[in-house]
Amino acid sequence: MSVALVFSLLDYAGVFFFAFSGGMIAARKSLDPFGAVIVGAAAGMGGGTLRDILLGALPVYWVNAPEYLAIAAAGAIVGYYGSALLTSGTGARRAALAWADAVGLSVFCVLGAQAGLLAGAHWSIAILTGVMTAAFGGLLRDVLVNDVPLVLREEIYALAGLAGAAAYVFGHMFALPGGPLAIAAAFLAFAIRAAAMRFNWTLPSIGKLD
């Protein structure tokens, strides 16, 4: 499998799963299908859009590749109507949402880091673009539906994206094979996020102040 194909598949998967999470949230908020597509597209393509704007890669990636919008719309609709099929209750819906979000996070942190490196950015900026790509779509999704963004809570979320982006950047510096490196870095981010959800790992917060 070529490196280009690996990155394309990761990109499509990231857009779909983030859009899927947006569709599920839209169903929970009682939005209509059109609203679900808007929220899903924001979640699936928002991070990459911000990344391209900051890196000066204009027009942004999906303008000349309409398949991304189609994938985002499909993911949102599947999440929207699929939410009703989870009959075991709210807990199952929340779990499906969390796992879909974790997949999107793990994929986009690597893609964002790769985009930064391809743009000639310093390694630290490439890591930052990885984190932004991973986190901004979910942040935008949550803001649109008036939720506190997950990335701003005490849960280990952006930190998982940071680990995946850093692993990819440093692996690239050591000239490791691109395709396997991308998959391994994405898996690292996913594993950290999955462990945080499974074992309730959180960052310490100051708590409520009087």
TIKEMAR-564777 format. One line per 4 residues: for each residue x, y, z of C-alpha. Coordinates in steps of 0.2 Angstrom, whole numbers, padded with zeros to 4 digits, always signed. Layout:
BEGIN
X,Y,Z | ...
***
This chain:
BEGIN
+0000,+0000,+0000 | +0007,+0017,-0005 | +0010,+0031,+0007 | -0002,+0042,-0002
-0016,+0029,-0001 | -0013,+0027,+0017 | -0015,+0046,+0020 | -0030,+0047,+0009
-0039,+0033,+0018 | -0034,+0041,+0035 | -0041,+0057,+0029 | -0057,+0050,+0023
-0059,+0040,+0039 | -0056,+0055,+0050 | -0069,+0066,+0041 | -0082,+0052,+0041
-0080,+0048,+0060 | -0079,+0066,+0066 | -0095,+0070,+0055 | -0103,+0054,+0062
-0100,+0062,+0080 | -0108,+0078,+0074 | -0123,+0069,+0067 | -0126,+0060,+0083
-0125,+0076,+0093 | -0137,+0084,+0081 | -0149,+0070,+0085 | -0147,+0072,+0103
-0150,+0091,+0102 | -0166,+0087,+0091 | -0159,+0096,+0075 | -0166,+0091,+0058
-0156,+0082,+0045 | -0150,+0098,+0037 | -0144,+0104,+0054 | -0135,+0087,+0056
-0125,+0089,+0040 | -0120,+0107,+0045 | -0114,+0101,+0062 | -0106,+0085,+0054
-0097,+0095,+0041 | -0090,+0108,+0054 | -0084,+0093,+0064 | -0076,+0083,+0050
-0069,+0098,+0040 | -0066,+0112,+0052 | -0049,+0106,+0059 | -0042,+0104,+0041
-0049,+0121,+0036 | -0041,+0130,+0050 | -0025,+0121,+0047 | -0024,+0126,+0029
-0028,+0144,+0032 | -0014,+0145,+0045 | -0002,+0137,+0033 | -0007,+0148,+0019
-0013,+0132,+0009 | -0027,+0141,-0001 | -0040,+0137,-0006 | -0042,+0125,+0008
-0041,+0107,+0004 | -0060,+0103,+0001 | -0064,+0117,-0011 | -0056,+0107,-0025
-0061,+0090,-0018 | -0079,+0089,-0016 | -0079,+0071,-0011 | -0074,+0077,+0007
-0091,+0086,+0008 | -0100,+0071,+0002 | -0091,+0060,+0015 | -0094,+0072,+0029
-0113,+0073,+0024 | -0114,+0054,+0023 | -0105,+0052,+0040 | -0117,+0065,+0048
-0133,+0057,+0041 | -0127,+0039,+0047 | -0123,+0046,+0064 | -0140,+0056,+0064
-0151,+0041,+0060 | -0140,+0028,+0067 | -0142,+0036,+0084 | -0160,+0030,+0085
-0154,+0012,+0082 | -0144,+0012,+0098 | -0159,+0005,+0108 | -0149,+0001,+0124
-0150,+0019,+0130 | -0141,+0035,+0132 | -0125,+0026,+0138 | -0124,+0017,+0122
-0126,+0033,+0112 | -0113,+0042,+0122 | -0101,+0028,+0120 | -0103,+0027,+0101
-0100,+0046,+0100 | -0085,+0045,+0111 | -0077,+0031,+0101 | -0081,+0040,+0084
-0073,+0056,+0091 | -0058,+0046,+0097 | -0055,+0039,+0079 | -0056,+0056,+0071
-0044,+0064,+0084 | -0031,+0050,+0081 | -0032,+0052,+0062 | -0032,+0071,+0061
-0017,+0074,+0073 | -0006,+0064,+0061 | -0013,+0072,+0045 | -0011,+0089,+0053
+0007,+0086,+0058 | +0011,+0079,+0040 | +0003,+0095,+0033 | +0014,+0106,+0044
+0030,+0097,+0038 | +0025,+0097,+0020 | +0023,+0116,+0022 | +0041,+0118,+0028
+0036,+0123,+0046 | +0047,+0120,+0061 | +0044,+0104,+0069 | +0036,+0112,+0084
+0024,+0121,+0073 | +0020,+0104,+0064 | +0015,+0097,+0081 | +0004,+0112,+0084
-0005,+0110,+0067 | -0007,+0092,+0071 | -0016,+0096,+0088 | -0026,+0110,+0080
-0032,+0099,+0066 | -0037,+0086,+0078 | -0046,+0097,+0091 | -0054,+0111,+0081
-0067,+0102,+0072 | -0074,+0094,+0088 | -0073,+0111,+0097 | -0082,+0119,+0083
-0095,+0105,+0083 | -0098,+0108,+0102 | -0099,+0126,+0101 | -0112,+0125,+0087
-0124,+0114,+0098 | -0120,+0125,+0114 | -0110,+0112,+0123 | -0094,+0115,+0133
-0080,+0109,+0121 | -0073,+0092,+0125 | -0055,+0099,+0122 | -0058,+0112,+0136
-0063,+0100,+0149 | -0052,+0091,+0161 | -0053,+0075,+0151 | -0037,+0069,+0142
-0041,+0074,+0124 | -0029,+0086,+0116 | -0015,+0078,+0125 | -0018,+0062,+0115
-0018,+0072,+0099 | -0001,+0080,+0105 | +0006,+0063,+0108 | +0001,+0056,+0091
+0007,+0072,+0082 | +0024,+0072,+0091 | +0026,+0054,+0087 | +0024,+0057,+0069
+0035,+0072,+0068 | +0049,+0064,+0077 | +0047,+0048,+0067 | +0048,+0058,+0052
+0064,+0066,+0058 | +0072,+0049,+0059 | +0066,+0045,+0042 | +0055,+0031,+0047
+0043,+0024,+0033 | +0029,+0036,+0031 | +0014,+0024,+0029 | +0018,+0013,+0044
+0023,+0028,+0054 | +0007,+0037,+0051 | -0003,+0022,+0057 | +0007,+0019,+0072
+0006,+0037,+0077 | -0013,+0037,+0075 | -0014,+0021,+0085 | -0004,+0029,+0099
-0016,+0044,+0100 | -0031,+0032,+0099 | -0024,+0021,+0113 | -0021,+0036,+0125
-0038,+0043,+0122 | -0046,+0025,+0124 | -0037,+0022,+0140 | -0042,+0039,+0146
-0060,+0035,+0143 | -0059,+0017,+0150 | -0050,+0022,+0166 | -0057,+0039,+0168
-0040,+0048,+0167 | -0041,+0066,+0168 | -0029,+0081,+0170 | -0030,+0090,+0188
-0042,+0104,+0188 | -0043,+0118,+0201 | -0062,+0114,+0204 | -0075,+0127,+0208
-0069,+0143,+0217 | -0080,+0151,+0230
***
